[in-house]
Amino acid sequence: MSNRAIPKLAWFVPLIPLALAAAIYFGELQSGSFLFINRFTRSLPDIIWAWLTFLGNGWGAFALAFPLILLAPRLLTAGIFGGAISAIVSIMLKNLFDLPRPAGLLEDGSFYRIGDPLLHNAFPSGHTLTAFSIASAFYFVSAQGKRSHLSIVFFVAALVGLSRNAVGAHWLTDVLGGAGFGIWCGMIGALLAGHVSEFQLKPKSIWSHLIALGGVAAIYAHYTQIMDLELNLPLQYASIAIVAITLVFYVKAQFNHLPGTNK
């Protein structure tokens, strides 16, 4: 059994949040569960929930994880694969279910909202799906002996999901759905990343160059767009700095000679 193998029972874990989402939806607890969480989370400042939401934004997560291109390239590769798969799954499921969001059903002013009202494509929460896919990819692409130290990534992903209720963008069922499908996406991403050769993970490989180009695109996206909420602008500028500094070290790595080669 491979050191990075995914236990068979792990594939059934996502069924738990999906079953809970179904129970809430068909049990007519949709509005009640959302309003309870939405009111409960108001005790914390808006900026906390805004910044947690940023972690579920594809560009935001990629930028913050970008230093892994040099520190742990297989981990970053798994996150990229998982995130890409989750983006496709999110679009497909949102179009399939086409459910209204809280702002599309509840009376304006009946709940707390941060940012502009979002009305459509509720299920699943894309931010939650992205967060859990990356967390799952990081976790399952790692050696089994190191996975216990990475369990915290699922806690962070759960906070990202909670933030989507806090900002008034999603129902609890959307978050649970995003968690379930996100874990599956991350597992697939981890499996794909496990087949990438060590050579392609080195700084001078074509794959690494493509990731580096993605870093340049991330800088442009963070500079020209508002990632979900204006409260995230400080994080966007910090992300630009993180990517830019990492690219400097990445370029420097291109001039480092491998052991045993002629200088």
C-alpha positions as CSV (number, residue, x, y, z in Angstrom):
1,M,0.0,0.0,0.0
2,S,1.4,3.4,-1.0
3,N,2.5,5.8,1.6
4,R,0.2,8.4,0.0
5,A,-2.8,6.0,-0.6
6,I,-6.3,7.2,0.3
7,P,-8.1,4.8,2.6
8,K,-11.2,3.4,1.0
9,L,-13.5,4.5,3.9
10,A,-12.3,8.1,3.3
11,W,-14.3,8.2,0.1
12,F,-17.5,7.8,2.1
13,V,-16.8,10.7,4.5
14,P,-18.3,13.4,2.2
15,L,-21.6,11.6,2.3
16,I,-22.0,12.9,5.9
17,P,-22.2,16.6,5.2
18,L,-24.2,15.9,2.0
19,A,-26.7,13.8,4.0
20,L,-27.0,16.6,6.6
21,A,-27.6,19.1,3.9
22,A,-30.4,17.0,2.5
23,A,-31.9,16.6,6.0
24,I,-31.9,20.4,6.6
25,Y,-33.3,21.2,3.1
26,F,-36.1,18.6,3.1
27,G,-36.8,19.1,6.8
28,E,-37.6,22.7,6.1
29,L,-34.8,24.0,8.3
30,Q,-33.2,26.0,5.6
31,S,-34.1,29.5,6.8
32,G,-33.9,28.8,10.5
33,S,-30.4,27.3,10.4
34,F,-29.2,30.1,8.2
35,L,-30.6,32.9,10.4
36,F,-29.3,31.3,13.6
37,I,-25.7,31.1,12.2
38,N,-26.0,34.5,10.6
39,R,-27.0,36.2,13.9
40,F,-24.5,34.2,16.0
41,T,-21.5,35.2,13.8
42,R,-22.3,38.9,14.1
43,S,-20.4,38.9,17.4
44,L,-17.2,39.0,15.4
45,P,-15.9,41.9,13.3
46,D,-16.8,41.9,9.6
47,I,-13.2,41.9,8.5
48,I,-12.6,38.4,10.1
49,W,-15.4,36.9,8.0
50,A,-14.3,38.8,4.9
51,W,-10.7,37.6,5.2
52,L,-11.9,34.0,5.8
53,T,-14.0,34.3,2.6
54,F,-10.9,35.4,0.8
55,L,-9.3,32.0,1.6
56,G,-12.1,30.3,-0.4
57,N,-11.5,32.5,-3.4
58,G,-9.5,30.6,-6.0
59,W,-7.0,33.4,-6.8
60,G,-6.6,34.2,-3.1
61,A,-5.9,30.7,-2.1
62,F,-3.4,30.2,-4.9
63,A,-1.5,33.4,-4.1
64,L,-1.3,32.6,-0.4
65,A,-0.1,29.0,-1.2
66,F,2.3,30.2,-3.9
67,P,5.5,29.9,-1.9
68,L,4.9,26.1,-1.9
69,I,6.2,26.2,-5.5
70,L,9.7,26.1,-3.9
71,L,8.9,24.7,-0.4
72,A,6.5,21.8,-1.2
73,P,5.7,21.7,-5.0
74,R,3.8,18.4,-4.9
75,L,1.5,19.9,-2.2
76,L,0.9,23.0,-4.4
77,T,0.3,20.8,-7.4
78,A,-2.3,18.8,-5.6
79,G,-4.0,22.0,-4.5
80,I,-4.0,23.3,-8.1
81,F,-5.5,20.1,-9.4
82,G,-8.1,20.0,-6.7
83,G,-9.0,23.6,-7.1
84,A,-9.3,23.3,-10.8
85,I,-11.6,20.3,-10.5
86,S,-13.7,22.1,-7.8
87,A,-14.1,25.1,-10.1
88,I,-15.6,22.9,-12.9
89,V,-17.8,20.9,-10.4
90,S,-19.0,24.2,-8.9
91,I,-20.2,25.6,-12.2
92,M,-21.9,22.3,-13.2
93,L,-23.7,21.9,-9.9
94,K,-24.7,25.5,-9.6
95,N,-26.3,25.4,-13.1
96,L,-27.9,22.0,-12.4
97,F,-29.6,23.0,-9.2
98,D,-30.0,26.8,-9.9
99,L,-31.3,27.5,-6.3
100,P,-31.9,31.0,-4.9
101,R,-29.6,32.4,-2.2
102,P,-30.8,33.9,1.1
103,A,-31.0,37.4,-0.5
104,G,-33.2,36.0,-3.2
105,L,-35.8,34.6,-0.8
106,L,-35.6,36.4,2.5
107,E,-36.8,39.9,3.1
108,D,-34.1,42.6,2.9
109,G,-33.0,43.5,6.4
110,S,-34.1,40.3,8.0
111,F,-30.5,39.0,8.1
112,Y,-27.0,40.5,8.2
113,R,-25.2,40.9,4.9
114,I,-21.7,42.1,4.1
115,G,-21.3,43.2,0.5
116,D,-23.7,43.4,-2.4
117,P,-26.7,41.0,-2.4
118,L,-26.2,37.7,-4.3
119,L,-29.5,36.2,-5.5
120,H,-28.8,33.1,-7.6
121,N,-26.7,29.9,-7.9
122,A,-26.7,29.0,-4.3
123,F,-25.9,25.3,-4.2
124,P,-23.1,24.5,-3.5
125,S,-21.0,27.3,-2.0
126,G,-18.1,27.7,-4.4
127,H,-15.8,29.2,-1.8
128,T,-16.5,26.3,0.6
129,L,-16.0,23.8,-2.3
130,T,-12.6,25.4,-3.1
131,A,-11.5,25.5,0.5
132,F,-12.3,21.9,1.2
133,S,-10.9,20.7,-2.1
134,I,-7.5,22.4,-1.4
135,A,-7.6,21.1,2.2
136,S,-8.4,17.6,1.0
137,A,-5.7,17.7,-1.7
138,F,-3.0,18.9,0.8
139,Y,-4.0,16.3,3.3
140,F,-4.2,13.2,1.0
141,V,-1.2,14.0,-1.2
142,S,0.9,14.0,2.0
143,A,2.6,10.9,3.4
144,Q,0.4,9.2,5.9
145,G,2.7,9.9,8.8
146,K,2.4,13.7,8.1
147,R,-1.3,13.9,7.7
148,S,-2.2,14.4,11.4
149,H,-0.3,17.7,11.3
150,L,-2.4,18.8,8.3
151,S,-5.7,18.2,9.9
152,I,-6.0,21.9,10.8
153,V,-6.5,22.7,7.1
154,F,-10.0,21.2,7.4
155,F,-10.8,23.4,10.4
156,V,-9.7,26.4,8.3
157,A,-11.9,25.2,5.4
158,A,-14.8,24.9,7.8
159,L,-14.3,28.5,8.9
160,V,-14.4,29.6,5.3
161,G,-17.7,27.8,4.9
162,L,-19.0,29.5,8.1
163,S,-18.0,32.9,6.7
164,R,-20.3,32.3,3.7
165,N,-23.2,32.2,6.2
166,A,-21.8,35.1,8.1
167,V,-21.6,37.4,5.1
168,G,-25.2,36.4,4.1
169,A,-24.2,34.8,0.8
170,H,-25.1,31.1,1.4
171,W,-27.4,28.8,3.3
172,L,-26.0,26.1,5.6
173,T,-27.0,23.5,3.0
174,D,-24.8,25.2,0.4
175,V,-21.8,25.1,2.8
176,L,-22.3,21.5,3.7
177,G,-22.7,20.6,0.0
178,G,-19.5,22.5,-0.8
179,A,-17.7,20.6,1.9
180,G,-18.8,17.2,0.7
181,F,-18.1,17.7,-3.0
182,G,-14.9,19.6,-2.2
183,I,-13.4,16.7,-0.3
184,W,-14.0,14.5,-3.3
185,C,-12.4,17.0,-5.6
186,G,-9.4,17.3,-3.4
187,M,-9.0,13.5,-3.2
188,I,-9.0,13.3,-7.0
189,G,-6.5,16.2,-7.2
190,A,-4.2,14.4,-4.7
191,L,-4.3,11.2,-6.8
192,L,-3.4,13.1,-9.9
193,A,-0.6,15.0,-8.2
194,G,0.8,11.7,-6.9
195,H,1.5,10.7,-10.5
196,V,3.5,13.8,-11.3
197,S,7.2,12.9,-11.5
198,E,9.8,14.4,-9.2
199,F,11.5,16.0,-12.2
200,Q,8.5,18.0,-13.1
201,L,8.3,19.4,-9.6
202,K,11.8,20.9,-9.8
203,P,12.1,24.7,-10.3
204,K,13.5,24.3,-13.9
205,S,10.7,22.1,-15.2
206,I,7.9,23.1,-17.6
207,W,5.2,22.4,-15.0
208,S,6.9,24.7,-12.5
209,H,7.2,27.4,-15.2
210,L,3.5,27.1,-15.9
211,I,2.8,27.6,-12.2
212,A,5.1,30.6,-12.1
213,L,3.1,32.1,-15.0
214,G,0.0,31.5,-12.9
215,G,1.7,33.6,-10.2
216,V,2.1,36.5,-12.6
217,A,-1.6,36.1,-13.5
218,A,-2.5,36.1,-9.8
219,I,-0.7,39.4,-9.3
220,Y,-2.6,40.9,-12.2
221,A,-5.9,39.6,-10.8
222,H,-5.3,40.9,-7.3
223,Y,-4.3,44.3,-8.6
224,T,-7.2,44.8,-11.0
225,Q,-10.1,43.1,-9.2
226,I,-11.8,43.2,-5.9
227,M,-11.8,39.7,-4.5
228,D,-15.4,39.4,-3.2
229,L,-15.3,42.3,-0.7
230,E,-13.5,45.6,-0.4
231,L,-12.5,44.6,3.1
232,N,-10.2,42.1,1.4
233,L,-8.0,44.8,-0.3
234,P,-5.3,44.6,2.4
235,L,-5.1,40.8,1.9
236,Q,-4.9,41.3,-1.8
237,Y,-1.9,43.6,-1.5
238,A,-0.3,41.2,0.9
239,S,-0.9,38.4,-1.6
240,I,0.7,40.4,-4.4
241,A,3.8,40.9,-2.2
242,I,3.9,37.1,-1.3
243,V,3.7,36.1,-5.0
244,A,6.2,38.7,-6.1
245,I,8.8,37.8,-3.5
246,T,8.4,34.1,-4.2
247,L,8.9,34.8,-8.0
248,V,12.2,36.6,-7.1
249,F,13.4,33.5,-5.4
250,Y,12.0,31.3,-8.2
251,V,14.0,33.2,-10.8
252,K,17.1,33.0,-8.7
253,A,16.6,29.2,-8.5
254,Q,16.9,29.1,-12.3
255,F,20.5,30.1,-12.1
256,N,21.4,27.5,-9.4
257,H,23.4,24.6,-10.8
258,L,22.5,21.1,-9.9
259,P,25.1,19.0,-8.1
260,G,27.3,17.2,-10.5
261,T,26.8,19.6,-13.4
262,N,29.5,21.7,-15.0
263,K,29.4,25.3,-14.1
